[in-house]
Amino acid sequence: MKREIITTADGSRSIRIPEMDENYHSSYGALQEANHVFIEHGLRAILKKNTIRIFEMGFGTGLNALLSAQEAIHLKKHIHYTGIEAFPVSVDMALSMNYEKFVTADVEAVFPALHLAEWGSEQHISPFFTLEKIQQKIEDYLPKTRSIDLVYYDAFGPSAQADMWNLNVLEKMADLLVPGGLFVTYCAKGQLKRDLKSLGFTVESLPGPPGKREMTRAWKG
Ligand SMILES: C[S@@+](CC[C@H](N)C(=O)[O-])C[C@H]1O[C@@H](n2cnc3c(N)ncnc32)[C@H](O)[C@@H]1O
């Protein structure tokens, strides 16, 4: 499938798949969206823990992992980050993203390290950030752990890839989380919220990033 690099409205790059008419991030700003949805309303909501285990559905360009690593390094908290990705971006393409310029100098080297890291095993990217990239379809993934504190649900939207939002996959996310764990996504569809409630989550609709009225955050009961 052909991928094109695009520049979003805040100057950060993203990837577009013309065949699907779908982008990896909001065209209003990849960086703004990632910071707002996943860092501000996800990671920062559970910072009381000293070690945080994150699971990302759709590792893609690694932007969410980079911003999470920056938080970990600055706050001196350990993050164990598992990213699942069925169709990895090539290292060359990933390294053409311009994300290093949006992080502090002490974190710049993390971005290439995320992409050069081997798939399928734990890699120590920094003393505060351990990464495990899994190349697999989420449908085939059998969770090894049920100790995840935070799920970043960053699949393509329901109109582009409805299968990623069905109850079976969402149930897998619920199973991964510890009680009190958090599920966060940019998507605000009513069906998603109803499904999360049916899985025992307490669901919140929060203001979305620029260009989007709402996003969804859900706490596992
Ligand atoms: C919205 S993009 C992810 C954006 C990514 N978090 C980033 O910051 O670049 C969705 C991602 O899900 C991946 N994906 C698509 N189908 C998948 C599947 N069945 N299982 C796992 N990953 C899948 C895509 O390849 C793509 O990287």
The ligand as an SDF file (V2000), in Angstrom:
LIG
                    3D

 27 29  0  0  0  0  0  0  0  0999 V2000
   -3.6520    5.8820   12.9210 C   0  0  0  0  0  0  0  0  0  0  0  0
   -2.2590    4.9270   12.4490 S   0  0  0  0  0  0  0  0  0  0  0  0
   -1.1990    4.9300   13.8570 C   0  0  0  0  0  0  0  0  0  0  0  0
   -0.5560    6.1460   14.1920 C   0  0  0  0  0  0  0  0  0  0  0  0
    0.5860    5.9230   15.1360 C   0  0  0  0  0  0  0  0  0  0  0  0
    0.1490    5.7260   16.4970 N   0  0  0  0  0  0  0  0  0  0  0  0
    1.5180    7.0670   14.9650 C   0  0  0  0  0  0  0  0  0  0  0  0
    1.6090    7.9150   15.8780 O   0  0  0  0  0  0  0  0  0  0  0  0
    2.1350    7.1320   13.9200 O   0  0  0  0  0  0  0  0  0  0  0  0
   -2.8910    3.2510   12.6570 C   0  0  0  0  0  0  0  0  0  0  0  0
   -1.8210    2.1970   12.6680 C   0  0  0  0  0  0  0  0  0  0  0  0
   -2.4380    0.9130   12.8570 O   0  0  0  0  0  0  0  0  0  0  0  0
   -1.7380   -0.0200   12.0630 C   0  0  0  0  0  0  0  0  0  0  0  0
   -2.6310   -1.1790   11.8180 N   0  0  0  0  0  0  0  0  0  0  0  0
   -3.5710   -1.3140   10.8540 C   0  0  0  0  0  0  0  0  0  0  0  0
   -4.2160   -2.4870   10.9830 N   0  0  0  0  0  0  0  0  0  0  0  0
   -3.6690   -3.1110   12.0460 C   0  0  0  0  0  0  0  0  0  0  0  0
   -3.9200   -4.3640   12.6800 C   0  0  0  0  0  0  0  0  0  0  0  0
   -4.8590   -5.1930   12.2210 N   0  0  0  0  0  0  0  0  0  0  0  0
   -3.1960   -4.7110   13.7680 N   0  0  0  0  0  0  0  0  0  0  0  0
   -2.2200   -3.8500   14.2270 C   0  0  0  0  0  0  0  0  0  0  0  0
   -1.9230   -2.6630   13.6530 N   0  0  0  0  0  0  0  0  0  0  0  0
   -2.6510   -2.2910   12.5880 C   0  0  0  0  0  0  0  0  0  0  0  0
   -1.3980    0.7530   10.8120 C   0  0  0  0  0  0  0  0  0  0  0  0
   -0.3780    0.1570   10.0730 O   0  0  0  0  0  0  0  0  0  0  0  0
   -1.0200    2.1190   11.3780 C   0  0  0  0  0  0  0  0  0  0  0  0
    0.3380    2.1910   11.6830 O   0  0  0  0  0  0  0  0  0  0  0  0
  1  2  1  0
  2  3  1  0
  2 10  1  0
  3  4  1  0
  4  5  1  0
  5  6  1  0
  5  7  1  0
  7  8  2  0
  7  9  1  0
 10 11  1  0
 11 12  1  0
 11 26  1  0
 12 13  1  0
 13 14  1  0
 13 24  1  0
 14 15  1  0
 14 23  1  0
 15 16  2  0
 16 17  1  0
 17 18  1  0
 17 23  2  0
 18 19  1  0
 18 20  2  0
 20 21  1  0
 21 22  2  0
 22 23  1  0
 24 25  1  0
 24 26  1  0
 26 27  1  0
M  CHG  2   2   1   9  -1
M  END
$$$$
